[in-house]
Amino acid sequence: MQKITESKFIHLILVCVLPLTGLTIDIYTPAFPALQHFFGTSHSMIKLTISLYLLGFGAGQVFAGLLSDRFGRRPIMLTGLAIIVLASLLAAFSQNISLFFTARILQGLSVAATTTTCRAILADYFHGNDLRKVSVHMVMAWTTTPIIAPFIGSYLQTFISWRADFVFVAIYALLFYIIIFSRLPETNKNPRSIHPKELLLNGIEVLSNKFFMSLVFCLAIGFALIALFNTFAPFLYQVHYQFSLLAYGHLALYVGTASFLGSLSNRFIFKNSPINITIAIGILIIIIGASSLLTLMFLGSQPALVVTTCIYVTLFGVGLIYPNLSAICSSMFKEKAGLASALRGTVSILVAALITGIASYSNSQNALAIAWFYTILAWLALIIAFSTSAISLRKNISLQ
């Protein structure tokens, strides 16, 4: 009975802590126009705050993974949560864009610690069908964040200020710091010393695995597709389409259900489907949504409903493939779970940071830019999947 209770608690903690990854991105995006006005800067500089966050988030995962292998998952998780609290308060009370940039990088670094340890705990504790089940729940929680966070953020800004967005994140992180400090057990039963030569060899082994890296790059594309919406949408809808702040919050709430429902469909529609077929269908859906958006832009059709529908279809596909790709990555390199998790996160997030960084300098007030980015990334995902035989997953790895 104790085992079941502990298992459920760990399951709950992973599901609740992982969404900090998206919460620190999504909750303040409705405030982009207000932040541009407050800091007296360009919309490119405001959009760059997402890329800087992702830069810290990606770079921090290698160190977090190594430290969690050496000192355990629990202390790294707690340290990350503590820094999230401090960095979020720094962002909330920033008086200039440079200090705000610093806070965003620190948020990324600290969330890297919580995310990496969540994935490592998942690999430590769960196996087989339980691994896939918990992975689906974690991704469902992760994809719920884009649904709720901008909605909450729009109301916090409307009735308090944009600073309240970051205070909310600080309170959330503090709450789970207290809960984890009180009860979370250590799941890394065999902490290992860090030996540079062994570390290098292990890193080479992970990074040279073509199958693993193909999954990582597909995850990077999926994350980038979601991050691009956060980068473009606030200015596209609030400036170009003249949506009010609360109207944009409601729209983000609606669009956020796309990836959530895509993830949820793994439990119902695709519950008994082979995992390779599910991923293939997901990539096809992404291509349909992205290519339709680009085609309609060239045909001169740019109403908000058309743009939103195509984006919705694309992100539904992302939600469908993401938990399956994540589960397979987590099932590999069991003896190097922390390092593998860190490298996976670092590579995928840095790729996404690069993509959003480039996108931040494009025209945010025209849907054609996001249509091009979405279409190129969708077809790139298909090329990667087929060129490395990532679609034929059952021939490479079993989750049973």
PyMOL commands that set and color helices and strands:
alter all, ss='L'
color gray80, all
select helices_A, chain A and resi 2-17+20-26+29-39+43-71+73-92+97-125+128-159+163-183+196-207+210-240+245-264+275-298+304-331+334-359+367-387+393-395
alter helices_A, ss='H'
color red, helices_A
deselect
rebuild
show_as cartoon
